[in-house]
């Protein structure tokens, strides 16, 4: 049987898309193997969100071409969409971008049969939402459901609106069908995601809360975890409706990027630090001790020491449960790339390091706050000592006696760095 190997660069949405394309090849008789093995086809799902993403994508394509000269290469994803000619210079037989992924095997077969490389990166102006399905997910307990594609925010630093195209959404009836399919496949937690999730349902008769409500109605789904949200979507009405949906996990990823009002304005972000803080306060009103996580960019063009200190102070004020920190990366074609006063690399790295230190401390403090509490844990992986690890609804990692796939109530008795350790409680109806 022919073999295929896949590698994903970039975000979780890319990971979802890769798995969907891999399953299409499997349906057509291909056996998946690791990237270290010899394969007939290598599918690289590229990333272009940063310069590093570009470099890693091209480096991998060239390595595969060098090490496996007789194999065929497919380039998918954002870099392929943005610059198909660049990726196809290195012997790629198919560039599929961020559309027509459902046709990946048909397109690949055509390229092979005609011995002609195909650029299938269609223009995205009038693109529709492409329904992709994935049957395998991490741990066989948690499944990702992509219900939204595209972005029209055009933040100054971001290339994504140019390579992912306009906002488009999965039909509400398809959301329900996909949730039911995942539940029947045994998944108990569904992670709802998209490129700009808050835009779900725009210009249609339904909204994000409608999609969440539909998933919530599926019997057997025990948890719903939301992907990244803009703080402006968090209103009293939205939080109140979420609170009524008891399966929604009290972990909210609110994109921040900077805690300085002037930097946020240069970034073309559509909120102020005070508006962000208001969203946090609303969430904590309806979900006490919820985990607020975020992304932060260090060293955006023109960022002064004073503005950086404002970000540090704001991070402390919010008291995040977890931070994802990135030094600013220039992207050709974005507004920020043309801005004056670019921050030197060494300063960006130093600032990012300082934020990471704060983030590590805050995460440990949040995990420590669970000591002595009873938390429901969905266990995912088995450990050599017979115990298992899983996650609380607030996405804290927990170790206790259990089996993968079980949902158990655990009394947290010990904290080791960011790992909570506890005892499973009997008679709690966990299964």
N, C-alpha and C positions, 0 to 999 in steps of 0.2 A: 504493500500500500504506500502511496506517496505520503511524504511527511511535510509538516509546516511548523515553523517556529515563529513566535511573535514577541515583540518587545514594545513596551509603552513608555514614552517619555511624557512628563507633565502631569496633568490633573486627574482626579477621579473620574471625570466625565470621559476623558480619553481612555482610561482603563475600561470603562463600561463599553465604549465603542469597539475597543480591541477585542474584548471577549465576544461581543456580538458577531464580529467578522470571523473570528476563529471558529465559532460554532457553525457558521455558514459553510466554511471549508470542511469541517467534520461531517456535516450532512452530505457532503459531496465526496466522501470517501477518504479524506485526509486524516492522518494520525498526528496529533500535536506532540512536539518534542521540545526540549529546552533549547535555548539559544546556543548552548555549548555543543550541541549535537549537529550531525550532518542532516540537512533538510533539503527538500526540493524547492521549497518556497520560504522566504523570510519576509514577514510583514512587520514593518517599522511604523508605529503610530507616532508621528513627530510632534514636537512642541516648538512654538515660536514666541512664547510669552516673554522670554528674556533672551539676551544674546547667548547666554549659556545653553539655553534650550536649542537654539539654532546649531551651535557648535557640537553639542552632544548628538543631535540628530544626524548631522552630516558625517561626523566621525564614525558613528555606528554603521551608516550605510556604506561608507568606504571600507570599513573593516570587513564587513560581510562580503563585499565584492572581492576584496583581496584574499580572504581566507576560504571563500567558497565560490570560485570563479564560474562554476557550472550551475550554480543555483540561480533562481529568479527572485527578484526583490520587488516588493510592493511598498510604496511610501503613502501613508495615509496621514490624516490629521492636519494641524494648523500650518506647519511650515510647508507641507505639500500644497495646501490651498493657497498660501500666500505667494509661494515662489516655486511653482511646479517645474519650470525650466532648470532651476538650480538642482533640485533633487534628482531630476531625470538625467543629468549629465553623468551620473555615476552608475549607469547600467540598470536603472530602475525600469521595469517593464510596464508598471502601472502606477500613476499618481491619482489617488482617489479623493483626497481632500476631506471635507466635512459634509459632503452629500454623496448620494449614490452608494453608500456603504452596503446597503442591502443587495446591490448588484455586483459586489466585489468579485464574486467567483465567476459570474458571467463575463464581466469585463476582463478579468485575468485570462480566462479561457480564450477570449477573442484575441487578446494580445499575443498569446502563445501560438494559437492556430495561424494567425496572419503574420507572425514573426515581426510585428510592428508595435513598438511601445505606444501606450495610450495615455493621454492626459485627459482624465475624466473630471477635472476640477471645474465644474460648471459655475457660472456667475451666480451669486447668492441673492441678488436683488429681490427676486420673486420666489425665493425658496419656500417650500412648505416643510412642516415638521415631518421628520422621517422616523417612523416607528421602528425601533430596533428592540429585539428581545434577547435576554440573557437567561440561561437556565442554571448556570453555575455561579455561585457567589462565595465570598470569603467565609470560611468556617461553617458553611451549610446552615447558618442560623440567621444571618443578616444579608438582605438583598438590596441592591441599589436600583432605584427606578428613576430613569431620566425622563422628566415630563416637560422640559423646556429647553429651547435651543436659541442661541443668538443673544445679542446685546446692543442697545442703542444709547448707552450712557456716555460713551466717548470721553472717558477720563483721560487727562492729559498724558499719562504715562503708559496707556494700555493700547495694545494692538488688536486685542480680541474682537472688538466690533467689526474690524476690517476683515478678519479671517473667519469668523463664525457667522457673520451675516445678521439679518434682521431678527427681531424677536418673533418666535413662533412657538406654539404650544401643542402638546398632545391633546387630542379631543377628550372631553371629560368621560365619555363612555369607554374610551380606550384605557384611561387611567384605572377605572373600576375593573375592567377585564384583566388588565395586567396584574393588579393587586390580587385578584382572585386566583390567577394562574400561579403567582408566586406563593400564595398561601397553600395551595394544593400541592405545590412542590416541596412543602415542608418548612418554608421560611417564616420566622416568627417576628422578625423586625424588618421594616422597610425604611430605607434611607431615601428620602425624596430629594432629588437634585436637579440641577440645570445650570446653564451658563450664567443666567441672571434670574434666579428662581422667583424673585419678587414680581417679575414681569409676567408670570404665568397667567394666561387667559386674557391678556390685554387685547382690546378691540373685539372681544368675544363676550358671550353672555354668562361666562363663569369666571371665577377668580381662584386664587391659590387656596383660600379657605374652603372653597367648594371641593377642590381636589383632595385636600386633607380629610374633609368630612366623608368623601366617598371611600377613601382607603380605610378610614376608621370604621366604616359600616361592615367591612368584611370580617366575618367571624373567623377566628383563628389567628388573625394578625394581632399581636400583643403589644407591639411598639411601633411608633412612627417617629423617625428622627429626621429633622429638617436640615437641608444643606445651607449654604451661606445665604444670608439675608441682608438687605440694605436696612439701616436703622429707620429710614422714613416709613417703612411698611409697618412698624410697630406702633400701633395706636391702642387706645383703651379698648375699642371695639374688637380689634384683631386679637389682642391678648385675652380678652374675656371669652371670645369664641374658642380660642385654643384651649383655654383652661377647661372648658366644658367637654373637650375631647380628651378623655382620660388616658388614651394610649399615646398621646404626644409626649415625647421625652423632654424633660426640663434641661436641655442643653441647646443653647442658641449661639450660632456663629454669626456675629454682627461685624461686617467688614468696617474697619476703622481707617487704616492706612496712616493717619497722623492725628496727633492730639492737639495740633496747633491750628487755630482758625485760619491764619494767613496761608499756611501750607495747604490746607484743605481747599482753599479758594483757588490757589494756583493749580492744584490737581484737578480742578473742575468737579470736585465731589459736591454733592447736593445737600449737605447738612453742615451744621456747626458742631463743635464739641458739646455745647449745651444741649443741642437737639439730640445728639447721640446719647448723652447722659439721661435725658428724659426717656428715651426708649429703654435704656437699661433699668431705670426706676420702675417703668411700667411692667416690664417682664418680672422684676423681683417682687412686685406687688402681687401678681397673679401666680407666680411660681417661686415661692421663697427658697432661698439657697440654690437656685438654678445655676448651672454652669454657663458663664458668658465667655466665649472664646472669640478670637479675632485675628486679623492680619495687620501687620505694621510694616511700612516701608521706611527704611533709614536712608537719609542722605538724598532726599528729593532735591532737584535743582534749586539753588538759592537758599536751602535750609541753613539758617544761622544757628549758632550755639544757643541763643535764646529760644528759638523755635523748637530746637531739639529738647531743651529742658522742659518746655511746655508739654511736649509729648510724653516725656518721662513722668511728669507730675500727673498728667491725665491718666496714664496707665495705672498709676498707684491709686488714683481717685476711683476709677472704675472697679479696681480689684478683680482683674480677670482671672478665670480658672486656667486658661492656657493661651499662649501667644504663638503665632507663626510669624517669623521675622525675616525680612528680605532686604538686603542692600538694594538701593535703586539701580535698575539696569536700563540703560538707554536702548530705545527701540526706534530704528529708522522708520519714518512715516508718522510718528506721533508728535503732538505739540511739544511735549516735554523735551524731546530730543533737540529741538531748536531753541530751547530756553538758554539764557545766559547763566553764568555763575554755576556751572556744573561742579558738584562736590567731588573732590579727589577721592580715588578709590580707597586709600588708606583710612581716610576719615569716615567714609561710609561703613567700612568693615568694623572700625572701632565703635561707631555708634550702634551698629547692629549687634555687636557683641555685648554692649552694655544693656540693651533692651532684652537680649536673650537671658542675661543674668537675672534681671528682674522677673522675666517670665517664668524662669525655672523656680524662683523662690515663691512666686504667687501660686504656681501649680501645686507645689508641695504643701503650701498653706491650705489650699482648697481641699486637697485629698485628706489632710490632717483633720479638717472640720467634720469629716464623716466618722471619725473614731467614736465608738460607742453607739452608733446608730444601726438600725436594721435596714438593709438595702436589698431590693430585688436585683438579682444578677442573672443575665443570660449568658450561660457558659458556652465557650467556643472551642477551646483547645485543651487537650489532655496533657498533663505533665508527667515526667518519669516517676515521681513519688506517689502517683495515684490520685493526686488532686487535679483540679482543672482551673483554668483562668477564663474570665469573662468580663463583662462590663455592666456597670450600673446604668440606670437610665440617664444619668448625668455624664456618662462616658468616663467613669473612673475604673481603672483595671483592678480586678479583685481575684484573689486566690483563695480557694476553699475546696472542701471535699464535695465533688459533684462529677457528673458526666457531661461531655460536650452535648449541646442541644437542650440541656435541662434549664429551666427557669426556677431558681431557688432564692428564698429569702435568707440573707446572710447577716449575722451580727458581726460588725467590723470591730475587731479587738486590737489590731496592731497595724501600724503604718510603717512601711519600709520604702523610703524615698517617695516615689509616686505610685507604689503598689499598696493596695489595701489587702489585709489578710484577715480572714474571719472564719466563723463556724456556721455551717448551714443549720437552719432551724427546722425541726421536724414538725409535721402537722400543719404546715403553712399553706397547703393546697397548691404548691408550686407547679405540680404536674398533674 
